[in-house]
Amino acid sequence: MNNFPSKETIIDAPQRIAAFIHQTPVLTCSSLNQIVGCDLHFKCENFQKMGAFKMRGAAYAVDSLNEEAKRKGVATHSSGNFAQALALSAKNHGIKAHIVMPENSPKVKKAAVLGYGAEVTDCASNLAARESTLKEVVAQTGATFVHPFNDWDVIIGNSTCANELLQQVADLDYIVSPVGGGGLISGIALAVHYLSPKTKVIGGEPMNADDAFRSLKAGNIVPVQNPDTIADGLRTSLGDKTFAVISELVEEIICVSEEEIIAAMRMVWERMKIIIEPSSAVSLAAVIKGQPKFEGKKVGVIFSGGNVDVEKLPF
């Protein structure tokens, strides 16, 4: 825990970014409670600005820059949600954002990034190309690189999601969050550790991109090879910071199949009448899969975002 953000930092974080984010609602659904046999409380980051929790981490990271760094702007590589979040956060502070996006990024996401006034540089659709292109952009501009998840400021910003949830719903037994690069669940785990130590944090992960599950088992980072999942926000591998937090503070990772993700997503659309993306559905799918564990308990379920391509629905 030595190099983890402090309790004071986690407690102060919501105040720091309050002007730049929505405090998102918590919804309940009695028919889903009956199906799963527990008391579910859905934290709806699909209603967050730009449609995903990523706004929290980006807002905190940009707010934390000193004046000189702000003058030079920020840079990142991202195929979607973090690109939008950093672009909007930069716009809110009146500074430049340089975003490297793979050629196969969804057109709607690229349009949103440009709409927020960021400069977009295209690159080939692989991690090596993303990183080398970003290096060039940073060398040319002097912009500060903000990592989409493996960055303490981003993780602290993400912790505000759980900070809010714990104030909105008392005495949660569990909080279940999707796991991709681990930036969201790491922030949640830190907030829970400091503010509600009795609450256990569980991760939901696609079987087809199960690097967090494998990494925890192995005791070191096992990067995902060719992740092939409908939950496109969860195709990334853990970083050293997120792996450290998850190893210490997350109880368990539950892996779910593509069919289970799609069934959970459909359930939410039909019963709750709200739009969530497949990555969000992974957390509910994990609760359904691990049903005996959650029986009769009070469970917070994180809906991480709602940026779904309605032209390509899985049902």
QUIQUIBEL-V999140 format. One record per residue. N is the residue number from 1. PHI is phi in radians with two decimals (* if undefined). NEAR is the number of other C-alpha atoms within 12 Angstrom. Layout:
n: (N N)
phi: (PHI PHI)
near: (NEAR NEAR)
This chain:
n: (1 2 3 4 5 6 7 8 9 10 11 12 13 14 15 16 17 18 19 20 21 22 23 24 25 26 27 28 29 30 31 32 33 34 35 36 37 38 39 40 41 42 43 44 45 46 47 48 49 50 51 52 53 54 55 56 57 58 59 60 61 62 63 64 65 66 67 68 69 70 71 72 73 74 75 76 77 78 79 80 81 82 83 84 85 86 87 88 89 90 91 92 93 94 95 96 97 98 99 100 101 102 103 104 105 106 107 108 109 110 111 112 113 114 115 116 117 118 119 120 121 122 123 124 125 126 127 128 129 130 131 132 133 134 135 136 137 138 139 140 141 142 143 144 145 146 147 148 149 150 151 152 153 154 155 156 157 158 159 160 161 162 163 164 165 166 167 168 169 170 171 172 173 174 175 176 177 178 179 180 181 182 183 184 185 186 187 188 189 190 191 192 193 194 195 196 197 198 199 200 201 202 203 204 205 206 207 208 209 210 211 212 213 214 215 216 217 218 219 220 221 222 223 224 225 226 227 228 229 230 231 232 233 234 235 236 237 238 239 240 241 242 243 244 245 246 247 248 249 250 251 252 253 254 255 256 257 258 259 260 261 262 263 264 265 266 267 268 269 270 271 272 273 274 275 276 277 278 279 280 281 282 283 284 285 286 287 288 289 290 291 292 293 294 295 296 297 298 299 300 301 302 303 304 305 306 307 308 309 310 311 312 313 314 315)
phi: (* -0.93 -1.74 -1.30 -0.98 -1.39 -1.02 -1.07 -1.08 -1.16 -1.19 -1.38 -0.98 -1.01 -1.10 -1.09 -1.97 -0.92 -1.30 -1.92 -2.27 -1.60 -1.43 -1.41 -1.35 -1.94 -1.91 -2.19 -2.64 -1.11 -1.21 -1.22 -1.01 -1.15 -1.09 -1.61 1.35 -2.60 -1.73 -1.66 -2.26 -1.64 -1.51 -1.65 -1.29 -1.16 -1.71 -1.25 -0.98 0.94 1.47 -2.80 -1.00 -0.98 -1.05 -1.14 -1.14 -1.12 -1.09 -1.21 -1.10 -1.21 -1.11 -1.42 -1.24 -1.37 -1.09 -1.14 -1.09 -1.07 -1.06 -1.50 1.53 -2.18 -2.51 -2.74 -2.05 -2.89 -1.61 -3.00 -1.09 -1.23 -0.99 -1.15 -1.12 -1.21 -1.07 -1.21 -1.10 -1.10 -1.04 -1.04 -1.73 1.19 -2.13 -1.42 -2.16 -1.99 -2.03 -1.61 -2.18 -1.07 -1.01 -1.59 -1.06 -0.98 -0.98 -1.12 -1.31 -1.12 -1.07 -1.14 -1.07 -1.10 -1.09 -1.46 1.57 -1.41 -1.64 -1.85 -1.99 -1.40 -2.60 -1.12 -1.54 -2.59 -1.11 -1.03 -1.16 -1.05 -1.24 -1.22 -1.13 -1.07 -0.97 -1.09 -1.08 -1.13 -1.09 -1.29 -1.83 1.31 -1.15 -1.45 -1.32 -1.95 -1.26 -1.06 -2.54 -1.59 -2.58 -1.06 -1.12 -1.14 -1.12 -1.08 -1.01 -1.14 -1.08 -1.13 -1.07 -1.29 -0.95 -1.10 -1.01 -1.18 -1.40 -1.36 -2.32 -1.41 1.01 -1.26 -1.39 -2.42 -2.17 -1.98 -2.26 -1.17 -2.21 -2.10 -1.35 1.67 -1.15 -1.30 -1.14 -1.14 -1.09 -1.07 -1.09 -1.15 -1.07 -1.13 -0.99 -1.47 -1.86 -2.67 -1.03 -1.32 -1.31 -1.76 -1.83 -2.13 -1.77 -1.94 -2.50 -1.17 -0.97 -1.42 -2.64 -1.72 -1.16 -1.16 -1.02 -1.17 -1.13 -1.10 -1.13 -1.39 1.45 -2.66 -1.22 -1.98 -1.09 -1.32 -1.85 0.80 -1.11 -2.24 -2.40 -1.13 -1.40 -1.13 -1.30 -2.01 -1.53 -1.53 -1.63 -1.08 -1.83 -1.12 -1.24 -1.17 -1.08 -1.08 -1.19 -1.09 -1.01 -1.55 -2.07 -1.78 -1.19 -2.90 -1.98 -1.85 -1.64 -2.23 -1.43 -1.04 -1.11 -1.19 -1.13 -1.12 -1.10 -1.18 -1.09 -1.11 -0.99 -1.19 -1.01 -1.31 -1.60 -1.71 1.06 -2.22 -1.65 -2.16 -1.54 -0.96 -1.02 -1.15 -1.16 -1.05 -1.18 -1.18 -1.01 -1.18 -1.14 -1.10 -1.14 -1.68 -0.77 -0.99 -1.09 -1.66 -0.85 1.27 -1.69 -1.76 -2.16 -1.53 -2.08 -1.56 -1.58 -1.31 -3.07 -2.34 -1.52 -1.92 -1.48 -1.22 -1.33 -2.19 -1.24 -1.43 -2.40)
near: (16 9 10 30 29 22 24 16 27 37 29 21 36 31 22 24 34 22 19 30 35 26 29 32 22 28 29 26 25 18 17 28 31 16 23 29 23 31 31 38 35 45 41 38 42 36 30 30 34 37 33 41 52 53 51 55 47 51 45 41 43 45 36 29 25 15 15 14 25 28 20 26 37 46 48 48 48 46 39 41 46 47 48 49 52 54 46 39 42 43 29 27 31 21 30 32 46 43 52 47 40 31 23 18 32 26 17 22 31 32 22 29 38 28 20 29 27 33 34 35 33 26 26 21 20 22 23 14 21 27 27 21 29 35 24 23 31 26 16 15 23 22 30 35 37 41 35 46 47 34 35 36 39 45 47 49 49 49 46 47 55 53 37 37 39 36 24 20 28 21 23 32 29 43 52 49 53 52 53 46 42 50 49 59 58 53 52 53 50 44 45 40 34 26 29 27 22 20 32 35 43 43 49 49 52 45 33 29 39 39 38 48 38 28 28 28 17 14 17 22 26 22 25 27 17 15 23 19 30 33 45 35 42 45 33 38 35 39 32 26 33 42 41 31 39 44 34 23 31 39 29 33 39 37 36 37 29 28 24 33 39 30 25 38 38 28 29 35 25 17 20 21 14 27 32 41 42 48 48 50 50 53 52 52 43 42 48 36 28 26 23 14 23 30 22 19 24 29 41 44 49 50 50 50 44 33 38 33 21 15 11 12 18 22 17)
